[in-house]
Amino acid sequence: MKFRFLALGLLLAGTSAMAADIDGKWVGSIDSPQGAMAITYTFKAEGSTLTGSTAGPDGTPLVIKDGKIDGNKVTFTLTLDFGQGPTTFVYTGEVSATDLKLHTSFMDMPIDMALKKS
């Protein structure tokens, strides 16, 4: 009986670890006034620390900061400068084996993104 509980526990733990596999390239698009814009993120998790990058609107590489991963939950920040000083975006998200849903906001307007593992 103990063996069954141990096997079930290992199976559930393995499923959680697989769901949180964020390492690699993620692609998607975001709606903008100029139409859909392609977005790409590259992530690497080491323990609970999340690092990575994306490209700004002008193609400049942007490094994610303060990245954390806890199970299938992710958080990080990006700082962009639209010509009037830097603006920090706080991202929250949820990762599965093939999908990453991210949320942030700009001027109190929500921005949601759905990305696929590439």
NUBA-762341 format. One line per 5 residues: their letters; for each residue x negated, y negated, z negated of N, C-alpha, C, O. Coordinates in nm, 4 decimals. Each point is the difference from the previous one (the first is absolute). Example, Ala and Ser with C-alpha at 12.3 -4.5 7.8 and 13.67 -1.06 7.14 Angstrom:
2
AS	-1.3190,0.5690,-0.7800,0.0890,-0.1190,0.0000,-0.0900,-0.1200,0.0000,-0.1036,0.0019,-0.0665 | 0.1386,-0.1069,0.1385,-0.0820,-0.1190,-0.0060,0.0770,-0.1090,-0.0730,-0.0509,-0.1108,-0.0169
end
This chain:
118
MKFRF	-0.0819,0.1191,0.0000,0.0819,-0.1191,0.0000,-0.0869,-0.1264,0.0000,0.0282,-0.0952,0.0727 | -0.1337,0.0951,-0.1545,-0.0886,-0.1163,-0.0034,-0.0637,-0.0233,0.1363,-0.0211,-0.1142,0.0409 | -0.0095,0.2235,0.0293,-0.0619,-0.0117,0.1317,0.0933,-0.0726,0.0971,-0.0457,-0.0811,0.0805 | 0.1741,0.1093,-0.0873,0.0967,-0.0663,0.0894,0.0038,-0.1503,-0.0256,0.0015,-0.0792,0.0942 | 0.0000,0.0395,-0.2228,0.0001,-0.1428,-0.0316,-0.1291,-0.0672,0.0451,0.0023,-0.1128,0.0493
LALGL	-0.1148,0.1820,-0.0663,-0.1282,-0.0529,0.0441,-0.0006,-0.0169,0.1518,-0.0433,-0.1033,0.0511 | 0.0913,0.2049,0.0210,0.0043,-0.0073,0.1459,0.0921,-0.1130,0.0461,-0.0332,-0.0735,0.0930 | 0.1486,0.0599,-0.1582,0.0932,-0.1069,0.0350,-0.0636,-0.1362,-0.0272,0.0128,-0.0913,0.0816 | -0.0812,0.0767,-0.1954,-0.0673,-0.1256,-0.0331,-0.1065,-0.0352,0.1017,-0.0110,-0.1156,0.0408 | -0.0686,0.2150,0.0011,-0.1038,-0.0249,0.1001,0.0608,-0.0377,0.1340,-0.0517,-0.0875,0.0695
LLAGT	0.1601,0.1526,-0.0333,0.0687,-0.0317,0.1250,0.0518,-0.1436,-0.0017,-0.0182,-0.0730,0.0974 | 0.0821,0.0316,-0.2062,0.0521,-0.1357,-0.0106,-0.1131,-0.1022,-0.0021,0.0120,-0.1057,0.0619 | -0.1197,0.1345,-0.1306,-0.1145,-0.0910,-0.0033,-0.0616,-0.0130,0.1386,-0.0386,-0.1097,0.0403 | 0.0290,0.2190,0.0324,-0.0537,-0.0030,0.1358,0.0874,-0.0794,0.0935,-0.0509,-0.0688,0.0885 | 0.1813,0.0766,-0.1058,0.0928,-0.0760,0.0832,-0.0176,-0.1491,-0.0248,0.0013,-0.0778,0.0953
SAMAA	-0.0175,0.0359,-0.2197,-0.0205,-0.1412,-0.0307,-0.1294,-0.0504,0.0611,-0.0044,-0.1103,0.0544 | -0.1008,0.1902,-0.0628,-0.1279,-0.0426,0.0560,0.0095,-0.0155,0.1507,-0.0575,-0.0932,0.0562 | 0.1292,0.1830,0.0100,0.0139,-0.0101,0.1446,0.0803,-0.1244,0.0386,-0.0318,-0.0665,0.0986 | 0.1347,0.0355,-0.1757,0.0842,-0.1140,0.0331,-0.0767,-0.1310,-0.0112,0.0348,-0.0978,0.0662 | -0.1388,0.0944,-0.1491,-0.0736,-0.1237,-0.0220,-0.1241,-0.0106,0.0882,-0.0865,-0.0830,-0.0278
DIDGK	0.0746,0.1632,0.1319,-0.1170,-0.0052,0.0875,0.0109,-0.1200,0.0934,0.0585,0.0089,0.1079 | -0.1148,-0.1197,-0.1502,0.0094,-0.1245,0.0762,-0.1228,-0.0234,0.0868,0.0013,-0.0890,0.0850 | -0.1071,0.1669,-0.1044,-0.1241,-0.0212,0.0747,0.0228,0.0064,0.1505,0.0665,0.0905,0.0504 | -0.1230,-0.1881,0.0205,0.0072,0.0004,0.1453,0.0683,-0.1235,0.0552,0.0191,-0.0998,-0.0695 | 0.0169,0.1093,0.1953,0.0574,-0.1112,0.0761,0.1522,0.0132,0.0048,0.0535,0.1087,0.0222
WVGSI	0.0151,-0.2210,-0.0432,0.1455,-0.0068,0.0025,0.0415,-0.1082,0.0994,-0.0594,-0.1079,0.0018 | 0.1599,0.1349,0.0804,0.0434,-0.0952,0.1023,0.1505,-0.0222,-0.0076,0.0758,0.0871,-0.0425 | -0.0350,-0.2058,0.0849,0.1413,-0.0336,0.0029,0.0178,-0.1342,0.0670,-0.0874,-0.0454,0.0738 | 0.2002,-0.0181,-0.0991,0.0248,-0.1332,0.0542,0.0831,-0.0787,-0.0995,0.0646,0.0554,-0.0889 | -0.0687,-0.1849,0.1067,0.0772,-0.0893,-0.0853,0.0702,-0.1003,0.0904,-0.0585,-0.0489,0.0966
DSPQG	0.1836,0.0185,-0.1279,0.0752,-0.0974,0.0787,-0.0458,-0.1404,-0.0350,-0.0192,-0.0323,-0.1173 | 0.0019,-0.0509,0.2185,-0.0388,-0.1393,-0.0203,0.0821,-0.0859,0.0965,0.0660,0.0528,0.0895 | -0.0699,-0.1841,-0.1074,0.0726,-0.0871,0.0945,-0.0474,0.0167,0.1448,0.0748,-0.0286,0.0935 | -0.1996,0.0750,-0.0750,-0.0530,0.0223,0.1348,0.0253,0.1431,0.0490,-0.0479,0.0381,0.1068 | 0.1218,0.0401,-0.1832,0.0278,0.1385,0.0359,-0.0783,0.0951,-0.0888,-0.0640,-0.0426,-0.0961
AMAIT	0.0690,0.1714,0.1279,-0.0676,0.1012,-0.0810,-0.1516,-0.0142,0.0134,-0.0526,-0.0134,0.1105 | -0.0163,0.0165,-0.2237,-0.1462,-0.0060,-0.0028,-0.0535,0.1327,-0.0528,0.0436,0.0486,-0.1044 | -0.1383,0.0093,0.1775,-0.0627,0.1252,-0.0443,-0.0861,-0.0285,-0.1227,-0.0686,-0.1020,-0.0067 | 0.0732,0.1934,-0.0903,-0.0846,-0.0115,-0.1179,-0.0700,0.1332,-0.0241,0.0554,0.1068,0.0257 | -0.1772,-0.1155,-0.0751,-0.0792,0.1181,-0.0307,-0.0695,-0.0220,-0.1335,-0.0580,-0.1059,-0.0238
YTFKA	0.0640,0.2049,-0.0620,-0.0717,-0.0006,-0.1264,-0.0895,0.1229,-0.0043,0.0341,0.1050,0.0544 | -0.1481,-0.1191,-0.1194,-0.0871,0.1140,-0.0286,-0.0212,0.0021,-0.1506,-0.0387,-0.1006,-0.0594 | 0.0644,0.2162,-0.0025,-0.0084,0.0123,-0.1451,-0.0949,0.1113,-0.0405,-0.0235,0.0951,0.0747 | -0.0306,-0.1095,-0.1953,-0.0816,0.1035,-0.0630,0.0295,-0.0047,-0.1498,-0.0131,-0.1050,-0.0629 | 0.0530,0.2186,0.0059,0.0267,0.0093,-0.1429,-0.1127,0.0769,-0.0679,-0.0429,0.1051,0.0477
EGSTL	-0.0040,-0.1591,-0.1595,-0.0961,0.0686,-0.0849,0.0545,-0.0084,-0.1412,-0.0062,-0.1043,-0.0650 | 0.0599,0.2170,0.0188,0.0687,-0.0022,-0.1288,0.1220,-0.0892,0.0119,0.0818,0.0177,0.0903 | -0.0692,-0.1135,-0.1809,0.1145,-0.0914,0.0047,-0.0325,-0.1296,0.0749,0.0848,-0.0888,0.0093 | -0.2076,0.0775,0.0443,-0.0402,-0.1205,0.0736,0.0282,0.0165,0.1485,-0.0352,0.1013,0.0605 | 0.0990,-0.2020,-0.0029,0.0334,-0.0011,0.1418,-0.0776,-0.1122,0.0678,0.0065,-0.1152,-0.0429
TGSTA	-0.0797,0.1487,0.1482,-0.0708,-0.0991,0.0794,0.0477,0.0121,0.1439,0.0661,0.0972,0.0364 | -0.1001,-0.1969,0.0456,0.0383,0.0076,0.1399,-0.0007,-0.1352,0.0659,-0.0499,-0.0985,-0.0545 | 0.1068,0.0961,0.1739,0.0023,-0.1239,0.0772,0.1137,0.0024,0.1009,0.0613,0.1034,0.0269 | -0.0360,-0.2212,0.0275,0.0947,-0.0189,0.1087,-0.0537,-0.1167,0.0824,-0.1061,-0.0539,-0.0317 | 0.1761,0.0150,0.1348,-0.0412,-0.1148,0.0814,0.1001,-0.1128,-0.0200,0.1209,0.0227,-0.0050
GPDGT	-0.1725,-0.1437,-0.0062,0.0861,-0.1169,-0.0115,0.0668,-0.0312,0.1318,-0.0281,0.0661,0.1000 | 0.1164,-0.1657,-0.0966,0.0700,-0.0365,0.1231,-0.0938,-0.0341,0.1156,0.0351,0.0193,0.1164 | -0.1543,-0.0700,-0.1485,-0.0953,-0.0353,0.1055,-0.1016,0.1114,0.0264,-0.0954,-0.0202,0.0752 | 0.1151,0.1379,-0.1366,-0.0892,0.1131,0.0206,-0.1149,0.0075,-0.0984,-0.0764,0.0965,0.0026 | 0.0620,-0.1955,-0.0893,-0.1054,0.0001,-0.1003,0.0231,0.1120,-0.1006,0.1114,0.0148,-0.0503
PLVIK	-0.2144,0.0648,0.0196,0.0166,0.1054,-0.1006,0.0318,-0.0588,-0.1377,-0.0621,-0.0972,-0.0429 | 0.1578,0.1566,-0.0243,0.0390,-0.0403,-0.1349,-0.0185,0.1185,-0.0934,0.0498,0.1093,0.0269 | -0.1206,-0.1306,-0.1353,-0.0241,0.1051,-0.0983,0.1106,-0.0043,-0.1041,0.0323,-0.1065,-0.0525 | 0.0263,0.2231,0.0223,0.0994,0.0026,-0.1063,-0.0737,-0.0117,-0.1333,-0.1133,0.0458,-0.0147 | 0.1807,-0.1081,-0.0816,-0.0575,-0.0220,-0.1320,0.0934,0.0556,-0.1059,0.1196,0.0180,0.0229
DGKID	-0.1771,0.0088,-0.1394,0.0781,0.0447,-0.1163,0.0844,0.1237,0.0318,0.1089,0.0160,-0.0551 | -0.1581,0.0714,0.1433,0.0761,0.1173,0.0408,0.0049,0.1073,-0.1073,-0.1006,0.0325,-0.0632 | 0.2192,0.0213,0.0445,0.0209,0.1080,-0.0970,0.0951,0.1025,0.0597,0.0892,-0.0329,0.0782 | -0.1106,0.1577,-0.1173,0.0922,0.1063,0.0387,0.0325,0.0805,-0.1247,-0.0891,0.0367,-0.0766 | 0.2167,-0.0098,0.0571,0.0481,0.0759,-0.1150,0.1048,0.0971,0.0517,0.1151,-0.0373,0.0224
GNKVT	-0.1561,0.1624,-0.0037,0.0904,0.0978,0.0616,0.0251,-0.0397,0.1432,-0.0932,-0.0071,0.0801 | 0.2194,-0.0191,-0.0467,0.0307,-0.0435,0.1365,0.0269,-0.1505,0.0089,0.0443,-0.0487,0.1041 | -0.0706,-0.0248,-0.2118,0.0195,-0.1450,-0.0028,-0.1324,-0.0708,0.0269,-0.1035,0.0389,-0.0541 | 0.1066,-0.1430,0.1378,-0.1188,-0.0788,0.0303,0.0287,-0.1475,-0.0244,0.1128,-0.0465,0.0164 | -0.2178,-0.0266,-0.0563,0.0069,-0.1453,-0.0119,-0.1335,-0.0569,0.0461,-0.1049,0.0609,-0.0215
FTLTL	0.1089,-0.1769,0.0845,-0.1217,-0.0705,0.0388,0.0361,-0.1423,0.0380,0.1176,-0.0344,0.0115 | -0.2202,-0.0486,0.0080,0.0220,-0.1373,0.0445,-0.0817,-0.0278,0.1255,-0.1034,0.0623,0.0241 | 0.1515,-0.1558,0.0540,-0.0702,-0.0531,0.1172,0.0073,-0.1516,-0.0086,0.1025,-0.0560,-0.0387 | -0.2110,-0.0096,0.0749,-0.0021,-0.1460,0.0005,-0.0160,-0.0478,0.1438,-0.0945,0.0371,0.0696 | 0.1892,-0.1204,-0.0270,-0.0020,-0.0579,0.1350,-0.0016,-0.1515,-0.0108,0.0541,-0.0571,-0.0947
DFGQG	-0.1163,-0.0072,0.1919,-0.0009,-0.1450,0.0047,0.0666,-0.0440,0.1297,-0.0498,0.0272,0.1092 | 0.1632,-0.0955,-0.1227,0.0744,-0.0476,0.1157,-0.0364,-0.1444,0.0343,0.0748,-0.0684,0.0699 | -0.1911,0.0217,-0.1201,-0.0459,-0.1337,0.0289,0.0312,-0.1016,-0.1087,-0.0413,-0.1155,0.0093 | 0.1133,0.1573,-0.1112,0.0354,-0.0918,-0.1092,-0.0470,0.0561,-0.1336,0.0585,-0.0294,-0.1042 | -0.1632,0.1094,0.1075,-0.0501,0.0638,-0.1211,0.0431,0.1452,-0.0057,0.0947,0.0401,0.0675
PTTFV	-0.1645,0.0388,-0.1484,0.0286,0.1436,-0.0061,0.1343,0.0309,-0.0651,0.0434,-0.0671,-0.0936 | 0.0204,0.1703,0.1460,0.1244,0.0536,-0.0551,-0.0229,0.1472,-0.0297,-0.0442,0.0754,0.0866 | 0.0745,-0.0344,-0.2100,-0.0175,0.1396,-0.0392,0.1333,0.0730,0.0088,0.1006,-0.0443,-0.0554 | -0.1017,0.1557,0.1251,0.1169,0.0865,0.0130,-0.0201,0.1209,-0.0905,-0.1046,0.0646,0.0045 | 0.2041,-0.0343,-0.0859,-0.0034,0.1168,-0.0868,0.0852,0.1083,0.0652,0.1189,-0.0195,0.0249
YTGEV	-0.1810,0.1332,0.0022,0.0680,0.1122,0.0646,0.0293,0.1097,-0.1013,-0.0814,0.0286,-0.0878 | 0.1976,0.0317,0.1010,0.0342,0.1217,-0.0720,0.0458,0.1003,0.1045,0.0498,-0.0385,0.1058 | -0.0662,0.1654,-0.1346,0.0411,0.0976,0.0989,0.0096,0.1399,-0.0539,-0.0327,0.0282,-0.1153 | 0.0788,0.0585,0.2026,0.0158,0.1412,-0.0315,-0.0488,0.0804,0.1198,0.0391,-0.0249,0.1140 | -0.1261,0.1226,-0.1428,-0.0602,0.0802,0.1055,0.0501,0.1438,-0.0092,0.0183,0.0543,-0.1090
SATDL	0.0033,0.0058,0.2255,0.0288,0.1435,0.0098,-0.1033,0.0581,0.0958,-0.0933,-0.0699,0.0395 | 0.1079,0.1931,-0.0026,-0.0994,0.0657,0.0858,-0.0175,-0.0714,0.1344,-0.1112,-0.0042,0.0528 | 0.2178,-0.0516,0.0032,-0.0100,-0.0621,0.1330,0.0527,-0.1421,0.0061,-0.0128,-0.0649,0.1037 | 0.0724,0.0137,-0.2129,0.0620,-0.1318,0.0008,-0.0525,-0.0866,-0.1136,-0.0303,0.0489,-0.1088 | 0.0204,-0.1776,0.1362,-0.0368,-0.0983,-0.1010,0.0960,-0.1165,0.0126,0.0065,-0.0654,0.1041
KLHTS	0.0678,0.0399,-0.2101,0.0922,-0.1132,-0.0019,-0.0619,-0.1070,-0.0887,-0.0296,0.0252,-0.1169 | 0.0098,-0.1449,0.1724,-0.0593,-0.1112,-0.0715,0.0991,-0.1152,-0.0103,0.0831,-0.0217,0.0882 | -0.0945,-0.0516,-0.1993,0.0842,-0.1171,-0.0215,-0.0869,-0.1147,-0.0500,-0.0887,0.0201,-0.0831 | 0.1142,-0.1393,0.1335,-0.0589,-0.1234,-0.0485,0.1019,-0.1099,0.0250,0.1116,0.0275,0.0443 | -0.1492,-0.1517,-0.0725,0.0903,-0.1108,0.0307,-0.0820,-0.1232,0.0353,-0.1167,-0.0126,-0.0370
FMDMP	0.1810,-0.0772,0.1091,-0.0613,-0.1266,0.0385,0.1047,-0.1084,-0.0174,0.1064,0.0061,0.0616 | -0.1354,-0.1056,-0.1452,0.0936,-0.1086,-0.0280,0.1370,0.0558,-0.0410,0.1041,-0.0443,0.0487 | -0.1071,0.1416,-0.1385,0.1198,0.0657,-0.0545,0.0801,0.0789,0.1032,0.1140,0.0381,-0.0265 | -0.1718,-0.0133,0.1431,0.0663,0.0835,0.1009,-0.0654,0.1380,-0.0023,-0.1216,0.0109,0.0153 | 0.2017,0.0954,-0.0344,-0.0579,0.1349,-0.0055,-0.0535,0.0442,0.1362,0.0570,-0.0310,0.1045
IDMAL	-0.1674,0.1037,-0.1093,-0.0596,0.0580,0.1202,-0.0214,0.1480,-0.0277,-0.0753,0.0364,-0.0904 | 0.1406,0.0484,0.1675,-0.0126,0.1443,-0.0155,-0.0618,0.0588,0.1250,0.0314,-0.0403,0.1120 | -0.1209,0.1376,-0.1333,-0.0691,0.0642,0.1099,0.0074,0.1512,-0.0155,-0.0086,0.0523,-0.1112 | 0.0245,0.0168,0.2216,-0.0047,0.1461,0.0027,-0.1150,0.0394,0.0916,-0.0008,-0.0334,0.1185 | -0.0959,0.1046,-0.1747,-0.1173,0.0417,0.0771,-0.0046,0.1518,0.0064,0.0557,0.0700,-0.0845
KKS	-0.1237,-0.0218,0.1871,-0.0204,0.1439,0.0206,-0.1487,0.0274,-0.0038,-0.0809,-0.0819,0.0437 | 0.0454,0.1989,-0.0969,-0.1399,0.0385,-0.0030,-0.0444,0.0314,0.1428,0.0672,0.0730,0.0728 | -0.1794,-0.1283,-0.0349,-0.0491,0.0145,0.1354,-0.0963,0.1172,0.0103,-0.0522,0.0278,0.1080
end
